[in-house]
Amino acid sequence: MHTLEVLDGPNKGEVFQVDRDEMVVGRLPYCDIVLPQKNVSRQHTRIVQSGGTHFIEDMNSTNGTFLNGKRVRQRTALKDQDLIRIYNVSMLFREMADQDGVEIRSGKPETVEIGAPGTKTETDSVKTDRPDKVTGAVSPPARNVGVNVYEKLRTVLDINKALGSTLDIDEVLPKILNGLFTVFPQSDRAYVLFPDADTGQLQVKAQKQKEEGTLASSALGPISHTVANRVMSQADAILSADGIDDDEYNISESVLDFPIRSMMCAPLLGPMQKPLGIIYVDTNDPYEHFHEDDLEVLISVAATAGQALEYAHAHEAQLRLDRRNRELATAKEVQLHFLPQSRPNVPGYRFFDYYSSAEEVGGDYYGYVPLPDGRVAITLGDVSGKGISAALVMARLCSEVRYRLVTEGDPRRAIEALNREFSRPENDPWFVTFVLCVLDPSKNEVAIVNAGHKPIIRRNAQTGNMEELGDDEIGLPLGCDESIEYDLYTTSLQPGDSLLIYTDGINEAMNSKEKLYGVDRVRQAIRTGPERIDELCDSLLSDMRQFTEDRPQSDDICVIGLQRK
């Protein structure tokens, strides 16, 4: 015979016979096993018998089905003593059920009002090494606890309602503790503790003391560290019915002049079944200790609170993410304003530019600066790194470049002044590869100063040959050495000649096999590409994307093209 015994929840203590090929567990009244709780899905789980073996399957429920602490994601075989958890309801699967004193129901259970006159629920007792100490979930004996079952149920429902009414955990925790004092009137103290994010040490998030109201503290309260650490490390709930004589947990030594008579401690378990914190309650009442059914109530409250806590953390994380995304969107919009809004209008010349950041903002920079004598400065820089930090350096580079070019007539002196600014000791160690081209349209000449960047590529319109300009004149990147002097390289442009500058987001682009696009492919694409500069650059970018199979880019990409008509 195969049975399911409900260990907690409204159906607690009931045992159902698993005697069909398929049995559905859910909230709807026509399910074979009905769990009337709002967080249980209409059809939550089913148990299927096939080939003499029973299997459990989750039916795409909202809160999932857990088998021995692990979420059920596919059909899984059941074994004797397997623990099934549906939200905060635990059921024990047994292959051979002990029927002595236990009523076994087949199929849909009758509706029984909990605690109604004339009804009685009998459950198996849990054996422990010591009668005054219990760990884990247990079944309660019948006793008079001073607060009737209806009052307990009402208070627990109020706590659950409070947990569902807000995602602000600081607002909910005091309500939980107030509710616990209603359920357990013998309580003297109650704590909720969370581990510190940096040290991992448990810190009091909220506490309540009899007739002292709810307080807040930043330090661990006077409770047993042995108890707290065990609950956090093993996810066990602990009950000590007699704290004065309890040597295992050192409870009586946890606070001076406070002889704890009885205590309970339960883990706050979220949907991932990982302890997020603990709830602790103790009493100094020598006549009214805590018992096993009190621990059951605390476990139920802790389970619901743990889920609310995890949802609250997820909500806070989502809010932070949304805020960050809005900030990044604003940062991207601001950064784009630093880049040229249009290309230069220089008679006899065509221009092309392309920019794409790997993240929302990036560290590549390009610009056009018209000079007073009719020349046009074309600049391109690549800040080490990417993201927000690189974007901030890029913004600073943009303003500094424009200022230096306007105040310094000689391209070399402008770059050397720029390098000194970025090399100042008080600045962060950022390095920028940078290239400056100054086009003199009246002479059809280009003067080049290169600070650590890849050489500019020229394609000769007459011969079709491709060459890299000023390779011997390349100096160190900006920010490396404030005393460096840069060299100037000058060349003339014939009709149809093209110049192309790009950042390493092109040549270092990778495909799915993690192979680089490479400089050789860049050269080949330029050598065999179309004649017009805009078509040539588009062809290069298209060839790169085809090579990478549109894999997300790992670095910022910037391309500038110049062609004499």
ZAMARGU-4260 file (C-alpha; in steps of 0.2 Angstrom, whole numbers, plus 5000, padded with zeros to 4 digits):
<rodrens>
0) 5000/5000/5000 | 5006/5018/4996 | 5000/5033/5006 | 5003/5051/5007 | 5003/5059/5024
5) 5000/5078/5026 | 5012/5085/5039 | 5006/5103/5039 | 4993/5115/5033 | 4974/5114/5034
10) 4974/5095/5030 | 4988/5091/5043 | 4987/5074/5050 | 4977/5066/5035 | 4983/5051/5026
15) 4978/5047/5008 | 4979/5031/5000 | 4988/5032/4983 | 4978/5018/4974 | 4975/5025/4956
20) 4986/5026/4941 | 4985/5045/4942 | 4981/5056/4956 | 4980/5075/4955 | 4985/5087/4970
25) 4978/5105/4969 | 4967/5118/4975 | 4952/5114/4965 | 4938/5104/4974 | 4938/5090/4960
30) 4957/5086/4963 | 4960/5069/4971 | 4969/5077/4985 | 4963/5095/4989 | 4975/5108/4997
35) 4963/5123/5000 | 4977/5137/5000 | 4978/5151/4988 | 4997/5149/4984 | 4993/5131/4979
40) 4989/5130/4960 | 4972/5124/4954 | 4981/5108/4948 | 4998/5108/4956 | 5005/5091/4955
45) 5001/5073/4950 | 5007/5056/4955 | 5007/5043/4942 | 5009/5025/4943 | 5018/5016/4929
50) 5026/4999/4929 | 5024/4996/4947 | 5033/5013/4951 | 5026/5029/4957 | 5032/5045/4949
55) 5028/5064/4953 | 5026/5077/4940 | 5024/5096/4943 | 5009/5103/4932 | 5017/5120/4928
60) 5013/5126/4945 | 5017/5144/4950 | 5027/5140/4966 | 5033/5123/4961 | 5034/5106/4968
65) 5049/5101/4979 | 5055/5083/4982 | 5067/5081/4997 | 5071/5099/4995 | 5074/5100/4976
70) 5063/5107/4964 | 5054/5094/4953 | 5057/5099/4934 | 5053/5082/4926 | 5045/5066/4930
75) 5054/5059/4945 | 5052/5042/4954 | 5046/5041/4972 | 5053/5031/4986 | 5048/5027/5003
80) 5049/5041/5015 | 5051/5054/5002 | 5046/5072/5007 | 5035/5081/4995 | 5033/5100/4998
85) 5019/5110/4989 | 5022/5129/4994 | 5021/5127/5013 | 5012/5110/5014 | 5023/5095/5017
90) 5018/5077/5013 | 5027/5061/5017 | 5026/5047/5004 | 5026/5029/5011 | 5026/5013/5003
95) 5020/5003/5018 | 5009/5014/5030 | 5007/5010/5048 | 4988/5010/5050 | 4987/5009/5069
100) 4977/5024/5075 | 4978/5032/5058 | 4963/5035/5047 | 4967/5032/5028 | 4957/5041/5015
105) 4956/5036/4997 | 4954/5049/4984 | 4945/5066/4988 | 4944/5069/5007 | 4929/5075/5016
110) 4929/5093/5021 | 4932/5094/5040 | 4931/5110/5050 | 4947/5111/5060 | 4944/5110/5078
115) 4925/5108/5076 | 4916/5099/5090 | 4915/5081/5088 | 4931/5079/5077 | 4948/5073/5082
120) 4964/5071/5072 | 4976/5058/5077 | 4994/5059/5071 | 5010/5048/5073 | 5021/5055/5087
125) 5039/5059/5083 | 5052/5050/5093 | 5067/5060/5098 | 5083/5056/5109 | 5076/5068/5122
130) 5058/5072/5125 | 5061/5090/5128 | 5071/5093/5112 | 5064/5092/5094 | 5072/5097/5078
135) 5063/5099/5061 | 5045/5098/5057 | 5035/5088/5070 | 5017/5082/5073 | 5008/5090/5088
140) 5000/5081/5103 | 4984/5087/5110 | 4985/5099/5124 | 4978/5116/5130 | 4989/5130/5125
145) 4979/5145/5131 | 4975/5151/5113 | 4963/5140/5104 | 4966/5134/5087 | 4954/5147/5079
150) 4964/5161/5086 | 4980/5153/5081 | 4974/5151/5063 | 4967/5169/5062 | 4983/5176/5068
155) 4993/5166/5056 | 4982/5171/5042 | 4984/5189/5048 | 5003/5187/5047 | 5001/5180/5029
160) 4990/5194/5024 | 5003/5207/5031 | 5016/5198/5021 | 5006/5199/5005 | 5001/5218/5007
165) 5019/5225/5005 | 5036/5222/4998 | 5044/5233/5012 | 5051/5219/5023 | 5055/5233/5037
170) 5036/5236/5038 | 5031/5218/5039 | 5044/5211/5052 | 5036/5220/5067 | 5019/5214/5062
175) 5026/5196/5062 | 5033/5198/5079 | 5017/5206/5086 | 5007/5191/5078 | 5019/5178/5087
180) 5016/5186/5104 | 4997/5184/5101 | 4999/5166/5096 | 5012/5162/5110 | 5006/5173/5125
185) 5020/5165/5136 | 5033/5173/5125 | 5046/5185/5133 | 5057/5189/5118 | 5056/5187/5099
190) 5069/5191/5086 | 5071/5191/5067 | 5089/5190/5062 | 5098/5191/5044 | 5116/5188/5040
195) 5126/5203/5036 | 5130/5204/5018 | 5149/5207/5021 | 5153/5197/5036 | 5139/5184/5036
200) 5137/5187/5055 | 5118/5187/5060 | 5112/5204/5064 | 5095/5208/5073 | 5083/5216/5060
205) 5068/5217/5072 | 5065/5212/5090 | 5050/5212/5102 | 5051/5210/5121 | 5036/5208/5132
210) 5029/5225/5137 | 5043/5234/5128 | 5036/5236/5111 | 5045/5232/5095 | 5063/5238/5094
215) 5077/5238/5081 | 5095/5234/5084 | 5111/5232/5073 | 5119/5219/5084 | 5115/5201/5088
220) 5103/5200/5102 | 5106/5189/5118 | 5102/5172/5111 | 5112/5156/5109 | 5124/5157/5095
225) 5124/5138/5094 | 5106/5138/5090 | 5107/5152/5077 | 5121/5145/5068 | 5114/5127/5067
230) 5097/5134/5061 | 5106/5144/5047 | 5118/5130/5042 | 5107/5115/5042 | 5090/5124/5039
235) 5083/5114/5054 | 5069/5121/5066 | 5074/5119/5084 | 5063/5117/5100 | 5070/5116/5117
240) 5056/5113/5130 | 5068/5116/5145 | 5081/5128/5142 | 5088/5128/5160 | 5093/5110/5158
245) 5098/5111/5140 | 5117/5108/5139 | 5118/5105/5120 | 5113/5122/5114 | 5120/5132/5129
250) 5104/5142/5130 | 5105/5147/5149 | 5122/5154/5145 | 5117/5165/5131 | 5111/5180/5142
255) 5116/5184/5160 | 5102/5184/5173 | 5089/5178/5160 | 5085/5160/5164 | 5077/5155/5147
260) 5064/5141/5151 | 5060/5137/5133 | 5064/5142/5116 | 5060/5140/5097 | 5070/5144/5082
265) 5065/5142/5063 | 5074/5146/5047 | 5067/5159/5035 | 5066/5148/5019 | 5063/5156/5002
270) 5058/5148/4986 | 5075/5142/4983 | 5075/5133/5000 | 5090/5142/5006 | 5090/5150/5024
275) 5089/5169/5022 | 5088/5172/5041 | 5080/5165/5057 | 5065/5168/5068 | 5068/5165/5087
280) 5056/5165/5101 | 5059/5161/5120 | 5050/5162/5136 | 5055/5163/5155 | 5038/5156/5160
285) 5041/5141/5171 | 5024/5134/5169 | 5021/5136/5150 | 5034/5130/5139 | 5034/5129/5120
290) 5028/5112/5113 | 5029/5103/5096 | 5013/5111/5089 | 5020/5128/5093 | 5036/5124/5083
295) 5024/5119/5068 | 5016/5136/5069 | 5033/5145/5069 | 5039/5134/5055 | 5023/5139/5045
300) 5026/5158/5048 | 5044/5157/5044 | 5041/5148/5028 | 5029/5161/5022 | 5040/5175/5029
305) 5055/5168/5020 | 5046/5168/5003 | 5040/5186/5006 | 5058/5191/5010 | 5065/5183/4994
310) 5052/5191/4984 | 5055/5208/4992 | 5074/5206/4989 | 5070/5202/4971 | 5059/5217/4970
315) 5072/5228/4977 | 5085/5221/4964 | 5073/5224/4950 | 5071/5242/4955 | 5089/5244/4956
320) 5091/5236/4939 | 5077/5247/4932 | 5085/5263/4939 | 5102/5258/4932 | 5095/5255/4915
325) 5087/5272/4915 | 5103/5280/4921 | 5113/5271/4907 | 5100/5276/4894 | 5102/5294/4900
330) 5121/5292/4900 | 5120/5285/4882 | 5110/5300/4876 | 5122/5312/4884 | 5137/5303/4877
335) 5130/5303/4859 | 5129/5322/4861 | 5148/5322/4863 | 5150/5314/4846 | 5148/5323/4829
340) 5130/5326/4824 | 5135/5328/4806 | 5149/5325/4794 | 5161/5339/4788 | 5156/5348/4772
345) 5172/5350/4763 | 5172/5353/4744 | 5181/5339/4735 | 5180/5327/4750 | 5169/5313/4756
350) 5167/5307/4774 | 5161/5292/4783 | 5159/5287/4801 | 5152/5273/4812 | 5151/5271/4830
355) 5144/5256/4841 | 5147/5253/4859 | 5148/5236/4866 | 5138/5241/4882 | 5125/5255/4884
360) 5140/5267/4884 | 5158/5265/4878 | 5175/5272/4877 | 5178/5275/4859 | 5178/5293/4853
365) 5179/5302/4836 | 5176/5319/4831 | 5179/5333/4818 | 5186/5350/4823 | 5186/5364/4811
370) 5202/5375/4813 | 5203/5394/4810 | 5214/5393/4794 | 5201/5381/4785 | 5209/5365/4790
375) 5199/5351/4797 | 5205/5340/4812 | 5199/5322/4811 | 5201/5313/4828 | 5199/5295/4834
380) 5203/5288/4851 | 5201/5272/4861 | 5200/5272/4880 | 5207/5257/4889 | 5192/5247/4895
385) 5173/5250/4892 | 5157/5254/4900 | 5153/5269/4911 | 5171/5272/4917 | 5178/5272/4900
390) 5164/5283/4894 | 5168/5296/4907 | 5186/5297/4901 | 5179/5298/4883 | 5169/5313/4888
395) 5184/5322/4896 | 5194/5317/4880 | 5182/5325/4869 | 5182/5342/4878 | 5201/5342/4880
400) 5204/5338/4862 | 5194/5352/4855 | 5202/5364/4868 | 5220/5359/4863 | 5217/5359/4844
405) 5210/5377/4845 | 5224/5384/4857 | 5239/5374/4849 | 5242/5378/4830 | 5254/5363/4828
410) 5247/5346/4828 | 5261/5338/4838 | 5261/5352/4851 | 5242/5349/4853 | 5244/5330/4856
415) 5259/5333/4868 | 5249/5345/4878 | 5234/5332/4878 | 5246/5319/4884 | 5253/5329/4898
420) 5235/5332/4904 | 5231/5313/4904 | 5248/5309/4912 | 5246/5320/4928 | 5250/5310/4944
425) 5233/5314/4952 | 5223/5306/4937 | 5218/5288/4937 | 5229/5277/4926 | 5219/5278/4910
430) 5227/5275/4894 | 5221/5281/4877 | 5226/5276/4860 | 5223/5292/4849 | 5226/5297/4831
435) 5225/5315/4824 | 5223/5319/4806 | 5223/5337/4800 | 5217/5339/4782 | 5222/5354/4773
440) 5210/5354/4758 | 5219/5368/4749 | 5235/5358/4748 | 5226/5341/4748 | 5238/5335/4762
445) 5235/5326/4778 | 5246/5328/4793 | 5246/5313/4805 | 5251/5312/4824 | 5248/5294/4831
450) 5248/5290/4849 | 5249/5271/4851 | 5235/5268/4838 | 5235/5256/4823 | 5242/5265/4808
455) 5230/5274/4796 | 5226/5264/4780 | 5227/5272/4763 | 5221/5264/4747 | 5228/5271/4731
460) 5215/5274/4718 | 5226/5273/4704 | 5235/5256/4708 | 5223/5249/4720 | 5238/5246/4732
465) 5235/5248/4751 | 5248/5255/4763 | 5249/5259/4782 | 5254/5277/4785 | 5267/5283/4798
470) 5271/5266/4805 | 5288/5272/4811 | 5281/5288/4819 | 5269/5280/4831 | 5272/5285/4849
475) 5265/5279/4866 | 5247/5280/4870 | 5241/5296/4880 | 5244/5294/4898 | 5259/5283/4898
480) 5273/5296/4899 | 5271/5315/4901 | 5288/5319/4894 | 5286/5310/4877 | 5288/5320/4860
485) 5277/5314/4846 | 5282/5314/4827 | 5272/5321/4813 | 5269/5311/4797 | 5263/5321/4781
490) 5256/5314/4765 | 5246/5320/4750 | 5230/5313/4743 | 5227/5310/4725 | 5210/5310/4717
495) 5200/5294/4723 | 5212/5290/4737 | 5204/5284/4753 | 5210/5285/4771 | 5202/5273/4784
500) 5204/5273/4803 | 5196/5260/4815 | 5197/5254/4833 | 5201/5236/4838 | 5183/5232/4840
505) 5184/5227/4822 | 5200/5217/4821 | 5197/5209/4838 | 5179/5204/4834 | 5177/5185/4837
510) 5166/5171/4829 | 5157/5157/4838 | 5174/5147/4838 | 5183/5162/4847 | 5193/5166/4832
515) 5198/5184/4829 | 5193/5193/4813 | 5211/5200/4812 | 5220/5213/4804 | 5223/5203/4788
520) 5205/5202/4785 | 5203/5220/4788 | 5217/5223/4775 | 5209/5211/4763 | 5192/5219/4764
525) 5199/5236/4761 | 5209/5230/4746 | 5195/5222/4737 | 5181/5233/4743 | 5171/5246/4733
530) 5178/5262/4727 | 5167/5275/4736 | 5172/5277/4755 | 5155/5275/4762 | 5152/5259/4752
535) 5170/5253/4756 | 5167/5255/4775 | 5150/5247/4774 | 5157/5232/4765 | 5171/5231/4779
540) 5157/5231/4793 | 5146/5219/4783 | 5161/5207/4781 | 5165/5208/4799 | 5147/5204/4805
545) 5146/5189/4793 | 5162/5182/4800 | 5156/5184/4818 | 5139/5177/4813 | 5131/5192/4822
550) 5138/5187/4839 | 5136/5201/4852 | 5151/5212/4850 | 5164/5211/4864 | 5172/5229/4862
555) 5167/5246/4856 | 5168/5249/4837 | 5172/5265/4828 | 5177/5268/4810 | 5181/5284/4801
560) 5183/5286/4782 | 5190/5300/4771 | 5191/5301/4752 | 5196/5314/4740 | 5184/5315/4726
</rodrens>
